[in-house]
Every structure is written in C-alpha cells, then in structure tokens.
Amino acid sequence: MSPNLKIGLAGEYLAASHLARYFDQIYPAASGSRFDFLCQSDIQVKVQVKTSDSIFAHHGSDWVRWDIKKKKSGTKKYRVYDGNEVDIFAFVYLSRDKVIFQPNYKLGKTFQKKVEYIKKVETQLTLSQSVEVIRDIKNAINENIVQTGNRQGRDSIHQRGWLV
C-alpha cells in the first residue's frame, strides 16, 4: 500500500472512531461513492473524510490545508461536493490525531487552519455542532417541501445558498 493510501486509511479510521461514539450506526460507503461513511441515529448524514499529514508555513505560522474539490473526470476542471453528496466533512490532521468536523456549508475548494487552532480543537464538540447545523438545514428543507407541496423545495433551499 502506498504511503498516501495509508495516510488516507488512517484518517478514515480515526474519523470513524469519533463517529462511532456519536451515532448509533455507521456504514462504510460503497466504492465510488462521493462520501466515506453513512451515519445514522435520529438523523442520517453522509460524511466525507479528508486527511492531511503535512503543514505549510504562511506569515510565520504553520498551517494545514485540505483540498475539498474533486477533478471532473476527463477534464481539467474541478468541482466541489454539493449538499446532496456530502453533509459533513471530517478534516483529519494525523500528526496531532485531531479531527475537525465541519458541515458542508459555504466551504469553498480548500479548508485550512493554523496548527495552533487545531491543537485546541474538541473533536466531539465539532461533530455535535456540525450535526446540529445539518439537522437545521434538513428540517428547513422538509418544511419547505411541506409548504410548497413538492420535492423542489430542496432546489429552492439550495438556490438560497443554504446548501453548497
């Protein structure tokens, strides 16, 4: 197994250990899925794990960066994960055994944090906060569907920028 695959797998295992403490059930996604885990309790969420084991220097501080964009097959273009594909990202920094859970909401193409910030992260707190954001978004979508009487409520929510 290549070093990059080992890093990615280690990140998935670390994220899964935190997910297992929060959700009643976690399932690994099928090969080719846009997410890594399907998690269920009173809510169902799709989690995508992104792992880094390296830092970069910027303005005198050490930073960690995770790429969120995915290359479109057969092109040189990239796209981000939308709200239908991933609910929550798990950003893993292996050197500190830290996971930052972040809802898939206005993230852009990269996610980066100072190492000093990462050291102080309370992983389970970021997970519970992310689940609450996703719960609120899903409730708003369901309310919109009920009010409009059609399934296009999700599209309306998406156009307003609630899901990206």
Residue pairs with C-beta under 8 A, 6 or more apart in sequence:
1 9
7 51
7 53
7 94
8 49
8 51
10 51
10 94
11 49
11 50
11 51
11 90
11 92
11 94
12 36
12 37
12 49
12 51
14 92
14 94
14 97
14 99
15 36
15 37
15 47
15 49
15 90
15 92
15 99
16 26
16 37
18 90
18 99
18 101
18 123
18 124
18 127
19 26
19 37
19 39
19 47
19 90
19 127
20 26
21 124
22 39
22 41
22 124
22 127
22 128
22 131
23 39
23 40
23 41
23 45
24 40
24 41
25 39
25 40
25 41
26 37
26 38
26 39
26 40
27 37
27 38
27 39
27 40
28 36
28 37
29 35
29 36
29 37
29 38
29 46
34 46
34 48
34 70
34 81
34 85
34 86
35 46
35 47
35 48
35 85
35 86
35 87
36 47
36 48
36 49
36 90
37 46
37 47
37 49
38 44
38 45
38 46
38 47
39 45
39 46
39 47
43 131
43 134
43 135
43 138
45 87
45 88
45 131
45 134
46 85
46 86
46 87
46 88
47 86
47 87
47 88
47 89
47 90
47 101
48 81
48 85
48 86
48 88
48 89
48 90
48 104
49 89
49 90
49 92
50 66
50 67
50 68
50 89
50 90
50 91
50 92
50 111
51 66
51 92
51 93
51 94
52 64
52 65
52 66
52 91
52 92
52 93
52 94
53 93
53 94
53 95
54 64
55 62
55 63
55 64
55 95
55 115
56 62
56 63
56 64
56 65
57 63
61 114
61 115
61 116
62 114
62 115
62 116
63 112
63 113
63 114
63 115
64 93
64 112
64 113
64 115
64 118
65 110
65 111
65 112
66 89
66 91
66 110
66 111
66 112
67 109
67 110
68 80
68 81
68 89
68 107
68 108
68 109
68 110
68 111
69 78
69 79
69 80
69 109
69 110
70 78
70 79
70 80
70 81
71 77
71 78
72 78
72 79
78 109
80 107
80 108
80 109
80 164
81 89
81 104
82 104
82 158
82 163
82 164
83 104
83 105
83 137
83 158
83 162
83 163
83 164
84 163
86 104
87 103
87 104
87 134
88 101
88 102
88 103
88 104
88 127
88 130
88 131
88 134
89 101
89 102
89 103
89 104
89 107
89 111
90 99
90 100
90 101
91 99
91 100
91 101
91 102
91 111
91 113
92 98
92 99
93 99
93 100
93 115
93 118
96 115
96 118
96 119
98 118
98 119
98 121
98 123
99 121
99 123
99 126
99 127
100 113
100 118
100 121
100 123
100 126
101 123
101 126
101 127
101 129
101 130
102 111
102 126
102 130
103 130
103 133
103 134
103 137
104 163
104 164
105 133
105 137
105 162
105 163
105 164
106 161
106 164
107 164
137 157
137 162
137 163
140 157
140 162
141 153
141 154
141 157
141 162
142 153
144 153
144 154
144 156
144 157
145 151
145 153
145 154
146 153
147 153
148 156
154 163
157 163
